[in-house]
Amino acid sequence: MKLIKPKLPSLQRTAAVVPLNSSGATLSGPDRGIPRPDSSAPTAEERAILALSATELARRIAAQELSSVQVVRAFVGQITRHNVTYNAIVQLDLDAALERQGRRRGLARGEVWGPLHGVPVTVKDTYATRGLRTTAGDPALVNHIPQEDAVAVALLRRSGAIVLAKTNAATLAMDMQTTNALFGTTNNPWNVNMTVGGSSGGCAAAVATHMSPLSFGSDLAGSIRLPAAYVGIWGLRPTHGVISFRGHIPPKPGEVDGIRSMAVLGPLANRVEDLELALSVLAQRSPEDATVTPLRERAPAPASVAGLRLAYMDELGGVPVSREVKMPCYAWSRRSAPRARPSRKLSRRTFLINAPGRPGVSSWPCKGATSAPISSVAWGACLRRVLSRTFPISARSSTPFLWKVTCGR
């Protein structure tokens, strides 16, 4: 099923319509290396580039239908136009522009450096980046410049990706919104008066506004899934242990790692196919970290998925849920599975949906699940991640930010 992202009306605004700080439209904090805001509209060529998935960008660059120069220029232009409004990017690495020249020359010689050859990506400002400021939104780290890349960043570079920018994060990635004393608050692209979620909100806002085709965040208790749901994009929290966590803050440099057994790194994108591509790049052992657990290889034949049951809740631990969310949930469940019923095993307000005729996996009790139905998600795409043990995933719906589905077993 082809998923089409709704058009963002806010992207038609000029760059400085909504000031982010009390001082006006100028963004606060350390220098970000971003050129002055550009109020000009993108060209037709740039709009076409910005609309492509990371997977398609990689294919076209490898086929020399596009150059990495064109692609990077388009995304830098989008950052200069819109970051002053949404505050997603906290550091632009224009030195990466030098890398793209090498990629173009390499392609001319028939060299493809990896599956993300020439594709610009962004990483959360909690990933260590060699020679580039990494703060995790903490004023104590304002001058912290790592000497080595995080393992995930190193793998991205080896895959041919251009790490173009760092994205805003909650202070030390410890909040369910995205704000900090260094760079201020990241705004929701659909409504700048509402939260983008956190702590990977900068990643989500950058992807949703097409300032980045693919971004990489981290998740302990929803830090990828919540922002993805709040802005209507895809986010993946991989199974723990399949992606190296080394080089992430927290822990702070020199501190003992106290969250490694819970937190994970993962991608955010506008297309499911990009999550799969990103996972293939990051979910591997490397010379820097041999403790990563390899993913299971897919079976050559599709696994049997008969008998799927989906659980969703219309309350969140006593937190009121608005009628505009509840009623479409009920309507969706009745259309998809008329036999939906409350489950006493899970919660008074948790419904189990048997979906005859739909692809499925063995039923799972989602005790404590915070998942709600989505109206037009590709079931197969979601289930592929369940079957490959790369759950959970947040998916968009026809009403962005309000619903998410968490697949697991």
Sine and cosine of phi, psi and omega as CSV:
sin_phi,cos_phi,sin_psi,cos_psi,sin_omega,cos_omega
0.00,0.00,0.75,-0.66,0.00,-1.00
-0.99,0.11,0.79,-0.61,0.00,-1.00
-0.97,-0.23,0.80,-0.60,-0.05,-1.00
-0.92,-0.39,0.84,-0.54,-0.02,-1.00
-0.97,0.26,0.72,-0.69,0.05,-1.00
-0.88,0.48,0.49,-0.87,0.02,-1.00
-0.96,0.30,0.68,-0.73,0.01,-1.00
-1.00,-0.01,0.94,-0.35,0.02,-1.00
-0.85,0.52,-0.55,0.83,-0.06,-1.00
-0.90,0.44,-0.35,0.94,-0.02,-1.00
-0.95,0.30,-0.15,0.99,0.03,-1.00
-1.00,0.06,-0.12,0.99,0.00,-1.00
-0.96,0.26,0.30,-0.95,0.17,-0.98
-0.98,0.22,0.24,-0.97,-0.21,-0.98
-0.91,0.41,-0.54,0.84,-0.18,-0.98
-0.95,-0.30,0.46,0.89,-0.04,-1.00
-0.91,0.41,-0.68,0.73,-0.09,-1.00
-0.93,-0.37,0.95,-0.32,0.05,-1.00
-0.93,0.36,0.63,-0.78,-0.05,-1.00
-1.00,-0.04,-0.39,0.92,-0.08,-1.00
-0.76,-0.64,0.27,-0.96,-0.04,-1.00
-0.90,0.45,-0.36,0.93,-0.02,-1.00
-0.98,0.19,-0.09,1.00,0.00,-1.00
0.87,-0.49,-0.37,-0.93,-0.13,-0.99
-0.98,0.21,-0.24,0.97,-0.01,-1.00
-0.96,0.29,0.76,-0.65,-0.03,-1.00
-0.95,0.30,0.58,-0.82,-0.05,-1.00
-1.00,0.07,0.11,-0.99,0.14,-0.99
1.00,-0.07,-0.10,-1.00,0.00,-1.00
-0.87,0.50,0.32,-0.95,0.02,-1.00
-0.86,0.51,0.70,-0.72,-0.08,-1.00
-0.98,-0.21,-0.11,0.99,-0.01,-1.00
0.95,0.31,0.34,0.94,-0.04,-1.00
-0.99,-0.16,0.77,-0.64,0.05,-1.00
-0.85,0.52,0.26,-0.96,0.00,-1.00
-0.84,0.55,0.54,-0.84,-0.02,-1.00
-0.81,0.58,0.65,-0.76,-0.02,-1.00
-0.91,-0.42,0.90,-0.44,-0.04,-1.00
-1.00,0.01,-0.02,1.00,0.00,-1.00
-0.96,0.28,0.52,-0.85,0.00,-1.00
-0.97,0.26,0.48,-0.88,0.07,-1.00
-0.91,0.41,0.47,-0.88,0.06,-1.00
-0.95,0.32,0.20,-0.98,0.04,-1.00
-0.87,0.49,-0.63,0.77,0.02,-1.00
-0.90,0.44,-0.68,0.74,0.01,-1.00
-0.91,0.42,-0.66,0.75,0.02,-1.00
-0.88,0.48,-0.64,0.76,0.02,-1.00
-0.90,0.43,-0.65,0.76,0.02,-1.00
-0.91,0.41,-0.71,0.70,-0.05,-1.00
-0.90,0.44,-0.42,0.91,-0.02,-1.00
-0.99,0.14,-0.18,0.98,-0.07,-1.00
-0.99,0.14,0.52,-0.85,0.12,-0.99
-0.95,0.30,0.32,-0.95,0.07,-1.00
-0.88,0.48,-0.60,0.80,0.01,-1.00
-0.89,0.46,-0.69,0.72,-0.01,-1.00
-0.95,0.32,-0.59,0.80,0.08,-1.00
-0.87,0.50,-0.71,0.70,0.01,-1.00
-0.87,0.48,-0.66,0.75,-0.01,-1.00
-0.90,0.43,-0.70,0.71,-0.05,-1.00
-0.94,0.34,-0.57,0.82,0.05,-1.00
-0.92,0.39,-0.69,0.72,0.00,-1.00
-0.89,0.45,-0.56,0.83,0.01,-1.00
-0.99,0.11,0.00,1.00,-0.03,-1.00
0.87,0.49,0.47,0.88,0.14,-0.99
-0.99,0.13,-0.42,0.91,0.13,-0.99
-0.73,-0.68,0.43,-0.90,0.12,-0.99
-0.97,-0.25,0.44,-0.90,0.06,-1.00
-0.89,0.45,-0.44,0.90,0.06,-1.00
-0.88,0.48,-0.76,0.65,0.02,-1.00
-0.86,0.50,-0.69,0.73,-0.09,-1.00
-0.92,0.38,-0.74,0.67,-0.01,-1.00
-0.89,0.46,-0.66,0.75,0.01,-1.00
-0.86,0.50,-0.64,0.76,-0.01,-1.00
-0.90,0.44,-0.68,0.73,-0.05,-1.00
-0.97,0.25,-0.56,0.83,0.10,-0.99
-0.89,0.46,-0.66,0.75,0.05,-1.00
-0.87,0.50,-0.65,0.76,0.01,-1.00
-0.91,0.41,-0.61,0.79,0.05,-1.00
-0.90,0.44,-0.71,0.70,-0.02,-1.00
-0.91,0.41,-0.51,0.86,0.01,-1.00
-0.97,0.25,-0.64,0.77,-0.25,-0.97
-0.88,-0.48,-0.21,0.98,-0.06,-1.00
-0.92,0.39,-0.49,0.87,0.00,-1.00
-0.90,0.43,-0.39,0.92,0.04,-1.00
-1.00,0.04,-0.67,0.75,-0.15,-0.99
-0.97,-0.24,-0.28,0.96,0.11,-0.99
0.83,0.56,0.75,0.67,0.01,-1.00
-1.00,-0.04,-0.55,0.84,-0.10,-0.99
-0.98,-0.20,0.79,-0.62,0.00,-1.00
-0.93,-0.36,-0.18,0.98,0.03,-1.00
-0.38,-0.93,0.87,-0.50,0.08,-1.00
-0.97,-0.22,0.79,-0.61,-0.03,-1.00
-0.99,-0.16,1.00,0.06,-0.02,-1.00
-0.93,0.36,-0.28,0.96,0.10,-1.00
-0.90,0.45,-0.38,0.93,0.06,-1.00
-0.88,0.47,-0.36,0.93,0.05,-1.00
-0.88,0.48,-0.49,0.87,0.03,-1.00
-0.93,0.36,-0.56,0.83,-0.01,-1.00
-0.90,0.43,-0.60,0.80,-0.10,-0.99
-0.90,0.43,-0.51,0.86,0.05,-1.00
-0.89,0.46,-0.66,0.75,0.04,-1.00
-0.90,0.44,-0.59,0.81,0.03,-1.00
-0.90,0.43,-0.64,0.77,0.00,-1.00
-0.91,0.41,-0.66,0.75,0.02,-1.00
-0.92,0.39,-0.60,0.80,0.02,-1.00
-0.89,0.45,-0.67,0.74,0.03,-1.00
-0.90,0.44,-0.61,0.79,0.02,-1.00
-0.88,0.48,-0.45,0.89,0.03,-1.00
-1.00,-0.04,0.09,1.00,-0.01,-1.00
0.99,0.12,0.28,0.96,-0.02,-1.00
-1.00,-0.10,0.76,-0.65,0.16,-0.99
-0.87,-0.49,0.87,-0.49,-0.17,-0.99
-0.99,0.15,-0.21,0.98,0.00,-1.00
0.29,-0.96,0.01,-1.00,-0.09,-1.00
-0.92,0.38,-0.28,0.96,0.05,-1.00
-0.92,-0.39,0.47,0.88,-0.06,-1.00
-0.79,0.61,0.90,-0.43,0.10,-0.99
0.99,0.16,0.03,1.00,-0.05,-1.00
-1.00,0.02,0.82,-0.57,0.06,-1.00
-0.97,0.25,0.68,-0.73,0.05,-1.00
-0.74,-0.67,0.27,-0.96,0.09,-1.00
-0.85,-0.53,0.45,-0.89,0.04,-1.00
-0.76,-0.65,0.54,-0.84,0.04,-1.00
-0.86,0.52,0.56,-0.83,-0.04,-1.00
-0.97,0.26,0.47,0.88,0.16,-0.99
-0.93,-0.36,-0.12,0.99,0.04,-1.00
-1.00,0.02,0.78,-0.62,0.09,-1.00
-0.91,0.42,0.75,-0.66,0.03,-1.00
-0.78,-0.62,0.88,-0.47,-0.09,-1.00
-0.85,0.53,0.83,-0.55,0.05,-1.00
0.97,0.24,0.08,1.00,-0.04,-1.00
-0.79,-0.61,0.75,-0.66,-0.08,-1.00
-0.76,0.65,0.71,-0.70,0.02,-1.00
-0.71,-0.71,0.93,-0.38,-0.15,-0.99
-0.91,-0.41,-0.39,0.92,-0.15,-0.99
0.81,0.59,0.44,0.90,0.02,-1.00
0.94,0.33,0.24,0.97,-0.07,-1.00
-0.98,-0.21,0.86,-0.51,0.01,-1.00
-0.82,0.57,-0.47,0.88,0.00,-1.00
-0.92,0.39,-0.30,0.95,-0.04,-1.00
-0.94,-0.34,0.32,0.95,-0.10,-1.00
-0.87,0.50,-0.47,0.89,0.00,-1.00
-0.95,-0.32,0.29,0.96,-0.04,-1.00
-0.98,0.18,0.89,-0.45,0.04,-1.00
-0.85,-0.53,0.97,-0.26,-0.07,-1.00
-0.89,0.45,0.50,-0.87,0.07,-1.00
-1.00,0.00,-0.26,0.97,0.00,-1.00
-0.69,-0.72,0.45,-0.89,0.12,-0.99
-0.97,0.26,0.50,-0.86,0.27,-0.96
-0.85,0.52,0.45,-0.89,-0.02,-1.00
-0.84,0.55,-0.66,0.75,0.00,-1.00
-0.89,0.46,-0.64,0.77,0.02,-1.00
-0.92,0.40,-0.66,0.75,0.04,-1.00
-0.87,0.50,-0.66,0.75,0.02,-1.00
-0.92,0.40,-0.61,0.79,0.05,-1.00
-0.89,0.46,-0.71,0.71,0.00,-1.00
-0.89,0.45,-0.65,0.76,0.01,-1.00
-0.91,0.41,-0.44,0.90,0.02,-1.00
-0.98,0.18,-0.04,1.00,0.00,-1.00
0.99,-0.11,-0.03,1.00,-0.02,-1.00
-0.93,0.36,0.48,-0.87,0.12,-0.99
-0.98,-0.22,0.92,-0.38,0.04,-1.00
-0.98,0.19,0.99,-0.11,-0.20,-0.98
-1.00,0.08,-0.54,0.84,-0.13,-0.99
-0.37,-0.93,0.31,-0.95,0.11,-0.99
-0.96,-0.28,0.57,-0.82,-0.06,-1.00
-0.94,-0.34,0.41,-0.91,-0.07,-1.00
-0.92,0.38,0.46,-0.89,-0.02,-1.00
-0.56,-0.83,0.35,-0.94,0.19,-0.98
-0.90,0.44,0.44,-0.90,-0.01,-1.00
-0.81,0.58,0.87,-0.50,-0.03,-1.00
0.80,0.60,0.46,0.89,0.07,-1.00
0.86,0.51,0.48,0.88,-0.11,-0.99
-0.89,-0.46,0.84,0.54,0.06,-1.00
-0.29,-0.96,0.37,-0.93,0.02,-1.00
-0.99,-0.15,0.30,0.95,0.21,-0.98
-0.73,-0.68,0.06,-1.00,-0.05,-1.00
-0.84,-0.54,1.00,-0.08,0.03,-1.00
-0.44,-0.90,0.52,-0.86,0.05,-1.00
-0.38,-0.93,0.23,-0.97,-0.09,-1.00
-0.96,0.28,-0.29,0.96,-0.02,-1.00
-1.00,0.09,-0.75,0.67,-0.18,-0.98
-0.88,-0.47,-0.02,1.00,0.05,-1.00
0.99,0.13,-0.38,-0.93,-0.16,-0.99
-0.97,-0.24,0.69,-0.72,0.13,-0.99
-1.00,0.07,0.73,-0.68,-0.07,-1.00
-0.99,-0.11,0.50,-0.87,0.07,-1.00
-0.96,0.29,0.82,-0.57,-0.05,-1.00
-0.88,0.47,-0.40,0.92,-0.01,-1.00
-1.00,0.09,-0.43,0.90,0.00,-1.00
-0.34,-0.94,0.96,-0.27,-0.13,-0.99
-0.93,0.36,-0.13,0.99,0.06,-1.00
-1.00,0.01,0.03,1.00,-0.03,-1.00
-0.87,-0.49,0.36,-0.93,-0.06,-1.00
-0.95,0.30,0.48,-0.88,0.11,-0.99
-1.00,-0.03,-0.04,1.00,-0.10,-1.00
0.99,0.12,-0.04,-1.00,-0.01,-1.00
-0.20,-0.98,0.15,-0.99,0.19,0.98
-0.99,-0.12,-0.02,1.00,-0.01,-1.00
-1.00,-0.06,0.60,0.80,-0.06,-1.00
-0.91,0.41,-0.52,0.86,0.05,-1.00
-0.89,0.45,-0.65,0.76,0.06,-1.00
-0.86,0.51,-0.75,0.66,-0.07,-1.00
-0.89,0.45,-0.70,0.72,-0.02,-1.00
-0.92,0.40,-0.62,0.79,0.02,-1.00
-0.89,0.45,-0.67,0.74,0.01,-1.00
-0.94,0.34,-0.70,0.72,-0.05,-1.00
-0.90,0.45,-0.52,0.85,0.00,-1.00
-0.99,-0.11,0.14,0.99,0.03,-1.00
0.88,0.48,0.50,0.86,0.19,-0.98
-0.99,0.12,-0.20,0.98,0.01,-1.00
-0.46,-0.89,0.72,-0.69,0.03,-1.00
-0.99,0.17,-0.33,0.94,-0.08,-1.00
-0.38,-0.93,0.76,-0.65,-0.04,-1.00
-0.73,-0.68,0.36,-0.93,-0.09,-1.00
-0.79,-0.61,0.84,-0.54,-0.02,-1.00
-0.85,-0.53,-0.34,-0.94,0.04,-1.00
-0.60,-0.80,0.37,-0.93,-0.15,-0.99
-0.53,-0.85,0.83,-0.56,0.15,-0.99
-0.93,-0.38,-0.77,0.63,-0.05,-1.00
-0.74,-0.67,0.57,0.82,0.03,-1.00
0.88,-0.48,0.16,0.99,-0.15,-0.99
-0.93,0.36,-0.29,0.96,0.19,-0.98
-0.99,-0.15,-0.71,0.70,-0.14,-0.99
-0.92,0.40,-0.67,0.74,-0.02,-1.00
-0.91,0.42,-0.80,0.60,0.03,-1.00
-0.85,0.52,-0.62,0.79,0.03,-1.00
-0.87,0.50,-0.70,0.71,0.01,-1.00
-0.92,0.39,-0.61,0.79,-0.08,-1.00
-0.94,0.34,-0.41,0.91,-0.01,-1.00
-0.92,-0.40,0.02,1.00,0.11,-0.99
0.98,0.20,0.60,0.80,0.07,-1.00
-0.85,-0.53,-0.11,-0.99,0.02,-1.00
-0.98,-0.20,0.67,-0.74,0.08,-1.00
-0.66,-0.75,0.60,-0.80,-0.07,-1.00
-0.84,-0.54,0.84,-0.54,0.19,-0.98
-0.98,-0.19,0.98,-0.17,-0.07,-1.00
-0.91,0.40,0.29,-0.96,0.14,-0.99
-0.82,0.57,0.66,-0.75,-0.02,-1.00
-0.86,0.52,0.72,-0.70,0.11,-0.99
0.99,-0.13,-0.15,0.99,-0.03,-1.00
-1.00,0.03,-0.25,0.97,0.06,-1.00
-0.82,-0.58,0.72,-0.69,0.00,-1.00
-0.90,0.44,0.68,-0.74,0.02,-1.00
-0.99,-0.16,-0.03,1.00,-0.06,-1.00
-0.91,0.41,0.71,-0.70,0.00,-1.00
1.00,-0.05,0.14,0.99,0.04,-1.00
-0.99,-0.13,0.55,-0.84,0.12,-0.99
-0.90,-0.44,0.78,-0.63,-0.03,1.00
-0.95,0.31,0.30,-0.95,0.09,1.00
-0.96,0.28,0.39,-0.92,0.09,-1.00
-0.91,0.42,0.37,-0.93,0.03,-1.00
-0.82,0.58,0.79,-0.61,0.03,-1.00
1.00,0.02,-0.13,0.99,0.00,-1.00
-1.00,-0.05,0.34,-0.94,0.06,-1.00
-0.96,0.29,0.66,-0.75,-0.01,-1.00
-0.98,0.19,0.94,-0.35,-0.02,-1.00
-0.97,-0.24,-0.04,1.00,-0.04,-1.00
-0.86,-0.51,0.09,1.00,-0.10,-1.00
-0.87,0.49,-0.46,0.89,-0.04,-1.00
-0.99,0.15,-0.04,1.00,-0.04,-1.00
-0.83,-0.56,-0.66,0.75,-0.11,-0.99
-0.99,0.10,0.44,-0.90,0.03,-1.00
-0.66,-0.75,0.30,-0.95,0.13,-0.99
-0.98,-0.22,0.49,-0.87,0.00,-1.00
-0.23,-0.97,0.23,-0.97,-0.09,-1.00
-0.99,-0.10,0.34,-0.94,0.15,-0.99
-0.74,-0.67,0.65,-0.76,-0.09,-1.00
-0.34,-0.94,0.15,-0.99,0.06,-1.00
-1.00,0.03,-0.17,0.99,-0.03,-1.00
-0.69,-0.72,0.62,-0.79,0.03,-1.00
-0.87,0.49,-0.61,0.79,-0.04,-1.00
-0.86,0.52,-0.50,0.86,0.01,-1.00
-0.95,0.31,-0.55,0.84,0.07,-1.00
-0.90,0.44,-0.66,0.75,0.01,-1.00
-0.90,0.43,-0.68,0.74,0.04,-1.00
-0.89,0.46,-0.71,0.70,-0.01,-1.00
-0.89,0.47,-0.66,0.75,0.00,-1.00
-0.90,0.44,-0.62,0.79,0.01,-1.00
-0.90,0.44,-0.48,0.88,0.01,-1.00
-0.98,0.21,-0.66,0.75,-0.16,-0.99
-1.00,-0.04,-0.45,0.89,-0.10,-1.00
-1.00,0.08,0.95,0.31,0.00,-1.00
-0.38,-0.93,0.45,-0.89,0.09,-1.00
-0.95,0.32,0.40,-0.92,0.00,-1.00
-0.56,-0.83,0.24,-0.97,0.04,-1.00
-0.85,0.52,-0.47,0.88,-0.03,-1.00
-0.98,0.19,-0.41,0.91,-0.06,-1.00
-0.44,-0.90,0.96,-0.26,-0.01,-1.00
-1.00,-0.10,0.13,0.99,-0.06,-1.00
-1.00,0.03,-0.07,1.00,-0.02,-1.00
-0.90,0.44,0.65,-0.76,0.03,-1.00
-1.00,-0.03,0.88,-0.47,-0.04,-1.00
-0.89,0.45,0.53,-0.85,0.12,-0.99
-0.94,0.34,0.48,-0.88,0.12,-0.99
-0.93,0.36,0.66,-0.75,0.09,-1.00
-0.95,0.31,0.56,-0.83,0.00,-1.00
-0.93,0.37,0.57,-0.82,0.09,-1.00
-0.93,0.37,0.55,-0.83,0.00,-1.00
-0.88,0.47,-0.50,0.87,0.02,-1.00
-0.95,-0.33,0.55,-0.84,0.02,-1.00
-0.85,0.52,0.65,-0.76,0.05,-1.00
-0.96,0.26,0.44,-0.90,0.06,-1.00
-0.93,0.37,0.78,-0.63,-0.03,-1.00
-0.83,-0.56,0.49,0.87,0.01,-1.00
-0.95,0.30,0.56,-0.83,0.11,-0.99
1.00,0.10,0.50,0.86,0.03,-1.00
-0.87,0.48,0.67,-0.74,0.22,-0.98
-0.81,-0.59,0.70,-0.72,-0.03,-1.00
-0.89,-0.45,0.75,-0.67,0.04,-1.00
-0.95,-0.33,0.68,-0.73,0.14,-0.99
-0.62,-0.78,0.39,-0.92,-0.02,-1.00
-0.86,-0.51,0.62,-0.78,0.04,-1.00
-0.96,-0.28,0.26,0.97,0.18,-0.98
-0.61,-0.79,0.45,-0.89,-0.09,-1.00
-0.87,-0.50,0.97,0.24,0.04,-1.00
0.89,0.47,0.60,0.80,0.00,-1.00
1.00,-0.02,-0.12,0.99,0.05,-1.00
-0.97,0.22,0.81,-0.59,-0.04,-1.00
-0.87,0.50,0.62,-0.78,0.08,-1.00
-0.90,-0.43,0.74,-0.67,-0.12,-0.99
-0.93,0.37,0.41,-0.91,0.00,-1.00
-0.88,0.48,-0.58,0.81,-0.04,-1.00
-0.92,0.40,-0.30,0.96,0.11,-0.99
-1.00,-0.06,-0.70,0.72,-0.08,-1.00
-0.88,0.47,-0.73,0.68,-0.15,-0.99
-0.91,0.41,-0.69,0.72,0.09,-1.00
-0.88,0.48,-0.52,0.85,0.07,-1.00
-0.88,0.47,-0.74,0.67,0.00,-1.00
-0.88,0.48,-0.71,0.70,-0.03,-1.00
-0.88,0.48,-0.67,0.74,0.01,-1.00
-0.89,0.46,-0.70,0.71,-0.06,-1.00
-0.91,0.42,-0.59,0.81,0.00,-1.00
-0.94,0.34,-0.62,0.79,0.03,-1.00
-0.93,0.37,-0.66,0.75,-0.09,-1.00
-0.98,0.20,-0.59,0.81,-0.07,-1.00
-0.44,-0.90,1.00,-0.07,-0.06,-1.00
-0.85,0.53,-0.33,0.94,-0.06,-1.00
-1.00,-0.02,0.26,0.96,0.03,-1.00
-0.84,0.54,0.65,-0.76,-0.07,-1.00
-0.55,-0.83,0.43,-0.90,0.10,-1.00
-0.91,0.42,0.53,-0.85,0.01,-1.00
-0.92,-0.39,0.88,-0.48,0.03,-1.00
-0.95,0.31,-0.43,0.90,-0.04,-1.00
-0.92,0.39,-0.54,0.84,-0.14,-0.99
-0.99,-0.13,-0.85,0.52,-0.08,-1.00
-0.18,-0.98,0.42,-0.91,0.01,-1.00
-0.85,0.53,-0.51,0.86,-0.05,-1.00
-0.90,-0.43,0.49,0.87,0.10,-1.00
-0.96,-0.29,0.76,-0.65,-0.07,-1.00
-0.94,-0.35,0.68,-0.74,0.11,-0.99
-0.98,-0.21,0.76,-0.65,-0.03,-1.00
-0.89,-0.45,0.89,-0.46,0.17,-0.99
-1.00,0.05,0.77,-0.63,-0.10,-1.00
-0.90,-0.43,0.98,0.19,0.02,-1.00
-0.88,0.47,0.67,-0.74,0.01,-1.00
1.00,0.06,-0.16,0.99,0.03,-1.00
-0.99,-0.12,0.45,-0.89,0.15,-0.99
-0.89,0.45,0.49,-0.87,-0.02,-1.00
-0.34,-0.94,0.01,-1.00,0.10,-1.00
-0.75,-0.66,0.08,-1.00,0.04,-1.00
-0.84,0.54,0.60,-0.80,-0.13,-0.99
-0.89,0.46,0.49,-0.87,0.04,-1.00
-0.75,-0.66,0.65,-0.76,0.14,-0.99
-0.99,0.12,0.89,-0.45,-0.07,-1.00
-0.99,-0.10,0.84,0.54,-0.03,-1.00
-0.86,0.50,0.81,-0.58,-0.03,-1.00
0.99,0.17,0.11,0.99,-0.02,-1.00
-0.90,0.44,0.59,-0.81,0.07,-1.00
-0.91,-0.41,0.80,0.60,-0.08,-1.00
-0.91,-0.42,0.52,-0.85,0.03,-1.00
-0.70,-0.71,0.35,-0.94,-0.10,-0.99
-0.94,0.34,0.40,-0.92,0.08,-1.00
-0.83,-0.55,0.50,-0.86,-0.27,-0.96
-0.99,0.13,-0.58,0.81,-0.14,-0.99
-0.66,-0.75,0.49,0.87,-0.02,-1.00
-0.94,0.35,0.53,-0.85,0.10,-1.00
-0.97,0.25,0.95,-0.32,-0.04,-1.00
-0.84,0.54,-0.68,0.73,-0.05,-1.00
-0.86,0.50,-0.64,0.77,-0.01,-1.00
-0.89,0.45,-0.66,0.75,0.02,-1.00
-0.91,0.41,-0.71,0.71,-0.08,-1.00
-0.93,0.36,-0.50,0.87,0.06,-1.00
-0.85,0.53,-0.60,0.80,0.00,-1.00
-0.96,0.27,-0.52,0.85,0.09,-1.00
-0.90,0.43,-0.74,0.67,-0.07,-1.00
-0.93,0.36,-0.45,0.89,0.03,-1.00
-1.00,-0.06,0.17,0.99,0.08,-1.00
0.89,0.45,0.54,0.84,0.03,-1.00
-0.92,-0.39,0.74,0.68,0.00,-1.00
-1.00,-0.09,0.27,-0.96,-0.06,1.00
-1.00,-0.08,0.07,-1.00,-0.02,-1.00
-0.66,-0.76,0.67,-0.75,0.09,-1.00
-0.99,-0.14,0.70,-0.71,-0.08,-1.00
-0.80,-0.61,0.45,-0.89,-0.01,-1.00
-0.98,0.21,0.30,-0.95,0.09,-1.00
-0.72,-0.69,-0.09,-1.00,0.04,-1.00
-0.95,0.30,-0.26,0.97,0.09,-1.00
-0.88,-0.47,1.00,-0.03,-0.11,-0.99
-0.86,0.51,0.41,-0.91,0.11,-0.99
0.97,0.25,-0.38,0.92,-0.20,-0.98
-1.00,-0.02,-0.53,0.85,-0.08,-1.00
-0.85,-0.52,0.45,-0.89,0.19,-0.98
-0.52,-0.85,0.37,-0.93,0.07,-1.00
-0.87,-0.50,0.68,-0.73,0.04,-1.00
-0.89,-0.45,0.91,-0.41,-0.05,-1.00
-0.99,-0.10,0.73,-0.69,0.03,-1.00
-0.26,-0.97,0.02,-1.00,0.09,-1.00
-0.48,-0.88,0.00,0.00,0.00,0.00
